[in-house]
Amino acid sequence: MRKEDLKVIGFAALICVICSLLLSATSQALKDRQQEQVELDRKLNVLKAFGVEVVDAEGKKLSKARVDQYFTENISEIFLDKESGDVLEGVTLADIPKSELKAKTIKEKEHLPLYVWQEDGEIQKYAFPVSGMGLWSILYGYLALDKDLETIIGITFYKHAETPGLGGEVSTDWFQNQFKGKKIFDDGQLLEFEVVKGSVEGKYPGGNDHAVDGITGATMTGNGINTFLNRDITAYNRYFEKLRGS
């Protein structure tokens, strides 16, 4: 090999090493900030499920300071035993195994997080995470219930990889707003919630307070939501049943 060729290869290798080091250093430097943004996004979605306007008319999100204020003044997080529905007294986020914190669905959890909203010392509403497989990906969201333990206040789907314009519509306001005022519990029974294929009016001419319109061309995404939403509601209902009984 010619001496000139060795110089070119050596120079290219040096550039690759320098670029790798720079990328690694940049990634490490931004890691904390990225984690902070992930946590802020999670809190914003909890607030949105609770019915808080997290984006103003100009498209500006709530500041981190305001979000943190809500979580300090109004929201507390408790953990439930998945099997019994009992509150795990004294358990905090720091006590949850890392494997559960990384869990994609409720099937991989033993400790269920529940967010409780209080005003003037009185509980007003509850919110909990929901997640499961759509068509192409795991969908992550939050569902909030009124203090009557049966009326949905709001729902968010904020992280997924469904097809834009089809299953990806789960992230839009028109789809999520349909859930507001719907019921999960009535006449002493837990209801089977449904994202219908087509429209609620088409399937239930007389109306249905535990169903919402599906997304055209996204039947499989809707079916996935039906499966995991009812599964997760059932798990949390073990705790809500205790509250109803008391």
C-alpha positions in Angstrom: 0.0 0.0 0.0 1.3 3.4 -0.9 2.4 5.8 1.8 -0.2 8.4 0.6 -3.0 5.9 0.9 -2.0 5.2 4.5 -2.1 8.9 5.3 -5.6 9.1 3.9 -6.8 6.1 5.8 -5.2 7.4 9.0 -6.7 10.9 8.6 -10.2 9.4 7.9 -9.8 7.2 11.0 -8.8 10.2 13.1 -11.8 12.2 11.9 -14.1 9.2 12.8 -12.7 9.0 16.3 -13.0 12.7 16.9 -16.6 12.7 15.6 -17.5 9.7 17.8 -16.1 11.4 20.9 -17.9 14.7 20.1 -21.2 12.8 19.6 -20.8 10.9 22.8 -19.9 14.0 24.8 -22.9 15.9 23.4 -25.3 13.0 24.1 -24.0 12.7 27.7 -24.3 16.5 28.2 -27.9 16.5 26.9 -29.0 13.4 28.8 -30.3 15.2 31.9 -32.1 17.8 29.8 -33.7 15.1 27.7 -34.9 13.2 30.8 -36.3 16.4 32.2 -38.3 17.0 29.0 -39.6 13.4 29.0 -40.7 13.9 32.6 -42.3 17.2 31.8 -44.2 15.7 28.8 -45.5 12.9 31.1 -46.8 15.4 33.7 -48.4 17.5 30.9 -50.3 14.5 29.8 -51.5 13.7 33.3 -52.7 17.3 33.6 -54.4 17.1 30.2 -56.3 13.9 31.2 -57.4 15.8 34.4 -58.9 18.4 32.1 -56.3 21.1 32.5 -55.6 23.3 29.5 -51.9 22.6 28.9 -51.6 24.6 25.6 -52.8 28.2 25.3 -54.4 29.8 22.2 -51.0 30.6 20.8 -49.8 27.0 21.1 -47.6 27.6 24.0 -47.3 24.9 26.6 -47.6 25.4 30.4 -44.3 26.3 31.9 -42.4 23.7 33.9 -42.8 25.9 37.0 -46.6 25.9 36.6 -46.7 22.2 35.9 -44.7 21.5 39.1 -47.0 23.8 41.0 -50.0 21.6 40.0 -48.2 18.5 41.1 -47.2 20.1 44.4 -50.6 21.7 45.3 -53.2 19.4 43.7 -51.8 16.0 42.7 -50.4 13.2 44.8 -49.2 9.8 43.5 -50.1 6.6 45.4 -49.4 3.0 44.4 -51.8 0.1 44.4 -51.3 -3.7 44.7 -52.3 -5.0 41.3 -54.0 -8.1 42.5 -55.8 -6.8 45.6 -56.3 -3.2 44.7 -55.1 -2.2 48.1 -53.2 1.0 48.7 -49.5 0.3 49.4 -48.9 2.6 52.3 -45.6 4.3 52.4 -44.6 3.2 48.9 -43.2 5.9 46.7 -41.7 6.1 43.2 -38.3 5.5 44.7 -39.4 2.1 45.9 -40.6 0.8 42.5 -38.1 -1.6 40.8 -36.5 -0.3 37.7 -37.9 -3.2 35.7 -41.4 -2.0 36.4 -40.6 1.6 35.7 -39.5 0.5 32.2 -42.6 -1.8 31.8 -44.5 -1.2 28.6 -47.9 -2.5 29.9 -49.7 -3.3 33.1 -49.0 -7.0 32.6 -45.4 -6.4 33.6 -46.3 -4.4 36.8 -47.1 -5.3 40.3 -47.4 -1.8 41.7 -50.0 0.4 39.9 -49.5 4.2 40.0 -52.6 6.3 40.7 -52.7 10.1 40.6 -55.2 11.7 43.0 -56.4 15.3 42.5 -57.4 17.2 45.6 -58.8 20.7 46.1 -59.3 22.1 49.7 -58.5 18.7 51.1 -61.2 16.9 49.1 -60.5 14.4 46.4 -62.0 15.5 43.1 -60.7 13.1 40.5 -58.3 10.2 39.7 -56.0 9.4 36.8 -54.0 6.4 35.9 -51.8 5.2 33.0 -53.1 3.0 30.2 -51.0 1.3 27.6 -51.0 -1.6 25.1 -50.5 -2.7 21.6 -52.3 -0.9 18.7 -51.5 -2.0 15.1 -47.8 -1.2 14.9 -46.8 -0.1 18.3 -47.4 0.3 22.0 -49.8 3.2 22.8 -49.2 5.1 26.0 -51.7 7.4 27.6 -53.6 8.4 30.8 -57.3 8.1 31.7 -58.9 10.3 34.3 -62.2 9.7 36.2 -64.4 12.0 38.2 -64.9 11.5 41.9 -68.1 9.6 41.1 -65.7 6.8 39.9 -67.7 6.2 36.8 -67.5 9.3 34.5 -64.4 9.8 32.3 -63.0 13.3 32.5 -60.4 12.9 29.8 -57.9 10.6 28.1 -54.6 11.2 26.4 -52.6 9.1 23.9 -49.3 10.8 23.6 -46.7 8.2 22.6 -47.0 5.7 19.8 -45.8 4.8 16.3 -49.2 4.3 14.6 -49.7 5.4 11.0 -50.1 9.1 10.6 -53.6 10.0 9.4 -54.9 6.6 10.4 -54.1 5.1 13.8 -52.1 8.1 14.5 -55.3 10.0 14.9 -55.5 8.7 18.5 -53.3 11.7 19.5 -55.8 14.2 18.1 -58.3 16.2 20.1 -61.3 15.1 18.1 -60.7 11.5 19.0 -59.7 12.1 22.7 -62.5 14.6 23.3 -65.1 11.9 22.6 -64.2 10.1 25.8 -65.2 13.1 28.0 -68.5 12.4 29.9 -68.5 8.7 28.9 -69.1 6.0 31.6 -67.1 3.0 32.7 -69.5 2.0 35.5 -73.3 2.0 35.7 -76.0 0.2 37.7 -73.4 -1.5 39.9 -71.5 -3.0 37.0 -68.2 -2.3 35.2 -69.0 -1.5 31.6 -67.1 -2.9 28.6 -65.8 0.3 26.9 -65.7 0.3 23.1 -64.1 2.1 20.2 -66.5 1.0 17.6 -65.8 0.3 14.0 -67.5 3.3 12.2 -69.7 5.5 14.4 -71.5 5.0 17.6 -74.7 6.3 16.0 -74.4 3.7 13.2 -74.0 0.8 15.6 -76.1 2.1 18.5 -79.0 4.3 17.1 -80.3 4.9 20.6 -76.9 6.1 21.8 -74.3 4.5 24.0 -72.5 6.2 26.9 -69.6 3.8 27.0 -68.6 3.8 23.3 -66.8 6.3 21.0 -66.5 6.6 17.2 -63.6 4.7 15.6 -61.0 6.0 13.2 -61.6 5.4 9.6 -59.0 2.9 8.3 -57.7 2.1 11.7 -59.9 -0.7 12.9 -56.9 -2.7 14.3 -55.7 0.3 16.3 -59.3 0.7 17.7 -59.4 -3.0 18.6 -56.1 -2.7 20.4 -57.4 0.2 22.5 -60.5 -1.8 23.4 -58.3 -4.7 24.6 -55.9 -2.8 26.8 -58.2 0.0 27.9 -60.7 -2.5 29.4 -57.9 -4.6 30.9 -56.3 -1.6 32.6 -59.7 -0.2 33.8 -60.5 -3.6 35.3 -57.2 -3.7 37.2 -57.7 -0.2 38.7 -61.4 -1.0 39.4 -60.3 -3.3 42.2 -59.4 -0.2 44.1 -62.4 1.8 43.0 -64.7 -0.9 44.1 -63.4 -0.5 47.6 -64.1 3.2 47.5 -67.6 2.6 46.2 -68.2 0.2 49.0 -67.1 2.6 51.6 
